[in-house]
């Protein structure tokens, strides 16, 4: 979760949701996200809501040992507010931070709490993120035994000086080894995350990272362009002139190279930054975000969306835990999404997907702009859906602006 939260409107102390939101649950898929805000160290590029042990100190409510109990208390609140007929959970995603800094049994306790309060849909996807160095073969086997079906590792790069610029630490070859260990443990789907565009990274070095990731034979791979976030160490270094800013043409070249290498290896893109060996390995939880489904976000700084109402929790783990201990909702603020905002979001999010945007979502004026975009080889139409071309994927935000303009 990003460290900066939007303003929104005050959330009620008891967390009660409008009736319109509860009505939006009926017949819709439902997911649970858990944010684990702990890291051993803070990466120089990271703007997520995470904390090291030094930063948290001994503040009440900020202990890793008691964190899952606070999260389960929020699950109880969710069940009370969404009842009496609760939707079964199709996906659980535990992200961070580094969730696997918590013991496997703690993460399993959370999964069991979801199951006991909501129930799990048949074939539910249960994912945890992890750093390669925060698990071993034994802990991976424990996680699989706790019900986890999918695991995503933050690899970022295979090039030492690139990792150093990002303030990332892992042993050479560890990401490849950990994929093998996860498969041996019984995970049905494995994923690696890469970042491209780090200052000082050459195109050949990016090729090295992609090829190293492919050599691990994961089922899924994400490749994200580096975003320099205000307030991070990386932003400060660039501002001081120690490092160059990412170059847009360089980012485009690296995206094209990734798509070429991944396609050649049998992966297909299903979202702008995500490729999988088959639809069975798509991240269904993240797809639910892009498709505007419902989910409850548990944890400090976590965001939720139910039936057109969005809200977000207080950021600090201690404040989060103290609110729950006092019987209050941890929600800081919320908003009801307007029809105009919903329309813009559908364009932004659906066009990110390989299946594209239903033409019926476009207004008459927006449909009139499609031929111009098609003439520039940015979009194509297939079965009444508008789909980005490879060139369009490089300019996705600009395509949306042109449609709305």
C-alpha atoms as one frame of an Amber mdcrd trajectory, in Angstrom:
protein
   0.000   0.000   0.000   1.335   3.478  -0.860   2.470   5.577   2.082   0.356
   8.608   1.121  -3.371   8.169   1.716  -6.052  10.243  -0.068  -8.204  12.666
   1.902 -11.747  11.386   1.399 -14.594  11.887   3.859 -14.443  10.895   7.538
 -15.241   7.222   8.096 -17.772   6.376  10.840 -16.194   5.139  14.044 -18.057
   1.844  13.873 -17.142   1.320  10.187 -20.777   0.993   9.088 -21.228   0.909
   5.300 -24.006   2.484   3.250 -26.799   0.176   2.141 -25.799   0.735  -1.486
 -22.406  -0.851  -0.781 -23.931  -3.919   0.863 -26.325  -4.338  -2.060 -23.294
  -4.366  -4.366 -22.039  -7.564  -2.714 -24.817  -9.716  -4.099 -23.640 -12.158
  -6.737 -20.149 -10.640  -6.967 -16.735 -12.176  -6.334 -15.114 -11.193  -3.054
 -11.490 -11.106  -1.975  -9.527 -10.438   1.202  -6.228  -8.560   1.232  -3.944
  -8.539   4.284  -1.194  -5.944   4.491   1.805  -7.021   6.573   3.776  -3.799
   7.175   7.065  -5.301   8.405  10.434  -5.325   6.619  13.959  -6.095   7.775
  15.193  -2.965   5.955  13.666  -0.264   3.773  14.485  -0.404   0.068  15.591
   2.924  -1.378  12.836   3.035  -4.011   9.961   1.817  -1.813   7.040   4.105
  -0.934   4.822   1.388   0.552   3.447   1.598   4.084   6.189  -0.490   5.711
   8.274  -0.283   8.874  11.456  -1.802  10.200  11.880  -2.977  13.788  14.004
   0.113  14.496  11.273   2.427  13.215   8.553   0.741  15.265  10.515   0.250
  18.464   8.379  -1.052  21.317   5.244   0.963  20.589   2.098  -0.746  21.894
   0.290  -2.602  19.140   3.280  -2.600  16.787   4.572  -6.059  17.667   4.909
  -8.757  15.023   3.943 -11.286  17.675   0.456  -9.788  18.131  -0.130  -8.512
  14.608  -2.187 -11.424  13.270  -4.551 -11.196  16.231  -5.225  -7.545  15.376
  -5.834  -8.545  11.752  -8.289 -11.248  12.855 -10.086  -8.672  14.988 -10.598
  -6.601  11.832 -11.922  -9.728  10.083 -14.496 -10.049  12.878 -15.499  -6.432
  12.258 -15.803  -7.122   8.523 -18.015 -10.154   9.120 -20.281  -8.140  11.430
 -20.605  -5.248   8.982 -21.145  -7.351   5.856 -23.478  -9.977   7.356 -25.754
 -11.754   7.790 -25.241 -13.544   4.449 -21.519 -13.294   3.809 -20.014 -13.840
   0.379 -17.543 -16.739   0.090 -13.974 -15.591  -0.464 -12.532 -16.354  -3.905
  -9.039 -14.973  -3.277  -6.815 -14.139  -0.329  -3.684 -12.098  -0.967  -1.131
 -11.346   1.745   1.222  -8.557   0.732   3.633  -6.152   2.317   6.172  -5.404
   3.425   7.482  -8.916   3.760   4.663 -11.201   4.939   7.004 -14.146   5.394
   8.763 -12.364   8.237   5.784 -13.697  10.203   5.761 -17.413  11.055   3.891
 -19.660   8.602   1.468 -20.613  11.363   0.521 -16.943  11.881  -0.250 -16.566
   8.173  -2.150 -19.850   8.318  -4.154 -18.580  11.302  -5.305 -15.690   9.156
  -6.351 -18.007   6.326  -8.260 -20.212   8.760  -9.945 -17.138  10.250 -11.120
 -16.077   6.790 -12.433 -19.579   6.128 -14.291 -19.810   9.438 -15.951 -16.393
   9.084 -16.655 -16.217   5.346 -15.968 -19.608   3.842 -13.741 -20.198   0.841
 -15.065 -20.642  -2.672 -14.105 -23.841  -4.471 -10.597 -23.518  -5.888  -9.873
 -20.338  -3.927  -6.529 -18.710  -4.745  -4.443 -18.038  -1.620  -1.299 -15.989
  -2.252   1.522 -14.636  -0.171   4.312 -12.339  -1.250   7.828 -13.081  -0.058
  11.422 -12.034  -0.387  13.716 -14.853  -1.560  15.852 -14.582   1.577  12.938
 -14.664   4.044  11.999 -18.305   3.415  13.670 -21.686   3.082  12.529 -25.111
   1.928  11.089 -25.943   5.348   9.074 -22.737   5.768   7.768 -23.027   2.193
   6.523 -26.522   2.952   4.817 -25.163   6.074   3.131 -22.403   4.051   1.835
 -24.912   1.511   0.527 -27.040   4.369  -1.298 -23.957   5.713  -3.281 -23.773
   2.481  -1.303 -21.325   0.353  -1.595 -22.122  -3.346   0.422 -19.292  -4.881
   3.597 -17.392  -3.933   5.202 -14.306  -5.464   8.855 -13.461  -4.865  10.436
 -10.033  -5.215  13.481 -10.629  -7.422  13.721  -7.134  -8.993  17.054  -7.780
 -10.757  19.848 -10.318 -11.217  22.523  -7.615 -11.584  24.426  -6.761  -8.363
  24.925  -3.031  -8.979  21.239  -2.626  -9.911  20.196  -4.368  -6.696  22.585
  -2.108  -4.780  21.003   1.016  -6.290  17.591  -0.281  -5.242  18.916  -1.187
  -1.759  17.847  -4.780  -2.354  19.724  -7.725  -0.873  19.645 -11.329  -1.992
  22.285 -13.920  -2.725  23.194 -14.595  -6.368  20.943 -17.346  -7.734  18.645
 -17.338  -4.704  15.483 -16.300  -6.660  15.987 -19.204  -9.044  16.580 -21.619
  -6.167  13.534 -20.438  -4.212  11.213 -21.099  -7.160  12.433 -24.703  -7.232
  11.877 -24.982  -3.479   8.357 -23.542  -3.756   7.422 -25.993  -6.492   8.819
 -28.885  -4.484   6.772 -27.681  -1.496   3.591 -28.030  -3.549   2.670 -24.495
  -4.589   0.371 -24.633  -7.613   1.643 -21.310  -8.971   4.891 -19.388  -8.564
   5.755 -15.844  -9.619   8.746 -13.511  -9.798   8.641  -9.699  -9.781  11.171
  -7.641 -11.750  11.795  -3.883 -11.947  13.238  -2.194 -15.033  14.631   1.283
 -15.531  16.848   1.537 -12.443  19.418   4.334 -12.933  22.573   2.823 -14.407
  20.884  -0.331 -15.723  21.789  -1.048 -19.366  19.521  -2.811 -21.838  21.846
  -5.836 -21.795  21.700  -5.950 -17.994  17.910  -5.895 -18.163  18.105  -8.801
 -20.625  20.290 -10.629 -18.090  17.649 -10.175 -15.389  14.763 -11.356 -17.561
  16.715 -14.386 -18.767  17.736 -15.220 -15.197  14.088 -15.036 -14.115  13.025
 -17.256 -17.003  15.727 -19.788 -16.141  13.946 -20.318 -12.805  10.863 -21.498
 -14.752   8.227 -19.595 -12.758   4.581 -19.831 -13.807   4.068 -16.069 -13.768
   6.274 -13.015 -14.126   5.642  -9.330 -13.407   7.822  -6.562 -14.843   7.257
  -3.062 -13.479   8.782   0.190 -14.671  10.631   1.935 -11.857   8.629   4.851
 -10.450  10.628   7.374  -8.453   8.424   8.224  -5.476   8.784  11.462  -3.520
  10.219  10.974  -0.059  12.302   7.892  -0.896  16.085   7.638  -0.688  16.207
   7.032  -4.421  14.323  10.269  -5.112  16.741  12.153  -2.860  19.752  10.714
  -4.694  18.307  11.717  -8.054  17.458  15.184  -6.755  21.063  15.619  -5.587
  22.325  14.590  -9.025  23.949  11.362  -7.800  21.810   9.292 -10.178  20.014
  10.089 -13.450  16.245  10.056 -13.723  14.658   7.114 -15.549  14.426   7.772
 -19.292  11.073   7.181 -21.039  12.649   5.827 -24.229  14.832   3.468 -22.190
  11.768   2.239 -20.280   9.943   1.590 -23.562  12.905  -0.357 -24.985  13.056
  -2.497 -21.852   9.332  -3.195 -21.903   9.536  -4.306 -25.522  12.514  -6.534
 -24.751  10.705  -8.126 -21.816   7.633  -8.819 -23.927   9.777 -10.329 -26.688
  11.725 -12.608 -24.346   8.666 -13.668 -22.382   6.603 -14.338 -25.484   9.410
 -16.422 -26.926   9.475 -18.442 -23.683   5.769 -19.255 -23.929   4.357 -16.533
 -21.681   1.425 -14.338 -22.715   0.570 -10.916 -21.344  -2.795 -10.571 -19.634
  -2.200  -7.179 -17.996   0.257  -4.459 -18.950   2.900  -5.548 -16.443   2.011
  -9.219 -16.047   2.654 -12.362 -18.074   1.753 -16.005 -17.365   2.376 -19.416
 -18.897  -1.384 -20.026 -19.072  -4.648 -18.509 -17.764  -4.445 -20.978 -14.860
  -1.547 -18.902 -13.548  -3.084 -15.434 -13.827  -3.157 -13.674 -10.455  -6.916
 -13.803  -9.901  -6.754 -11.523  -6.880  -5.097  -8.705  -8.819  -7.489  -9.301
 -11.723 -10.331  -8.610  -9.313  -8.844  -5.152  -8.627  -8.579  -4.350 -12.315
 -12.099  -5.628 -12.953 -13.624  -3.485 -10.187 -14.678  -6.384  -7.943 -15.192
  -6.260  -4.159 -12.495  -6.781  -1.577 -11.821  -6.000   2.073  -8.322  -4.767
   2.854  -7.109  -5.734   6.331  -4.193  -3.978   8.031  -2.681  -0.500   8.442
  -3.006   1.592   5.283  -4.996  -1.133   3.506  -7.654  -0.072   1.000 -11.067
  -1.709   0.506 -13.853  -1.536  -2.064 -17.394  -2.773  -1.571 -20.203  -1.918
  -3.983 -18.865   1.449  -5.089 -17.679   2.560  -1.630 -13.930   2.779  -1.030
 -12.159   3.310   2.268  -8.663   3.082   3.703  -7.270   2.333   7.133  -5.019
   4.415   9.333  -1.372   3.978   8.391   0.539   3.263  11.560   0.472  -0.286
  12.998   0.215   0.965  16.590  -2.721   3.293  15.826  -4.367   0.493  13.847
  -4.081  -2.015  16.697  -5.208   0.475  19.357  -8.340   1.395  17.407  -9.323
  -2.234  17.068  -8.568  -2.939  20.737 -10.938  -0.091  21.657 -13.707  -1.632
  19.553 -13.467   0.941  16.767 -13.025   0.584  13.028  -9.458   1.246  11.812
 -10.865   3.107   8.770  -9.460   6.607   8.409 -11.615   7.914   5.554 -13.776
   6.800   2.649 -15.467   7.894  -0.549 -18.438   6.837  -2.636 -17.276   6.525
  -6.220 -19.215   8.782  -8.583 -20.548   7.554 -11.930 -18.030   9.798 -13.701
 -15.116   8.357 -11.732 -16.384   4.806 -12.289 -16.446   5.434 -16.041 -12.886
   6.803 -16.080 -11.676   3.884 -13.963 -13.288   1.344 -16.275 -11.412   2.841
 -19.221  -8.133   3.015 -17.306  -8.348  -0.495 -15.858 -10.050  -2.492 -18.601
  -7.651  -1.208 -21.229  -4.776  -2.537 -19.108  -6.067  -6.049 -19.711  -5.444
  -8.252 -22.731  -9.202  -8.837 -23.000  -9.638  -5.096 -23.411 -12.607  -2.792
 -22.921 -16.177  -3.481 -24.005 -17.078  -0.920 -26.675 -20.449  -0.506 -24.962
 -18.596   1.203 -22.079 -17.724   4.094 -24.397 -19.922   7.118 -24.971 -20.887
   8.070 -28.510 -18.222  10.791 -28.510 -15.566   8.364 -27.221 -16.438   5.825
 -29.896 -15.901   8.535 -32.446 -12.280   8.875 -31.330 -11.471   5.183 -31.802
 -10.716   5.341 -35.571  -8.041   7.987 -34.954  -6.374   5.785 -32.326  -6.617
   2.745 -34.596  -5.025   4.679 -37.467  -2.058   5.350 -35.165  -1.842   1.590
 -34.415  -2.610   2.113 -30.724  -5.837   0.091 -30.497  -7.624  -2.639 -32.376
 -11.185  -3.949 -32.183 -12.092  -7.602 -31.692 -15.587  -8.916 -30.979 -16.884
  -5.550 -29.771 -13.917  -5.017 -27.476 -11.212  -2.391 -27.725  -7.733  -3.845
 -27.170  -4.370  -2.117 -26.952  -1.772  -3.009 -29.562   1.841  -3.455 -28.483
   2.455   0.213 -29.359  -0.672   1.134 -27.418   0.556  -0.716 -24.358   3.532
   1.655 -24.271   1.149   4.639 -24.301  -1.797   3.245 -22.351  -2.425   6.346
 -20.236  -2.239   8.582 -23.300  -4.766   6.365 -25.107  -7.206   6.799 -22.211
  -6.662  10.571 -22.204  -7.338  10.701 -25.940 -10.535   8.691 -25.536 -11.786
  10.982 -22.761 -10.708  14.237 -24.420
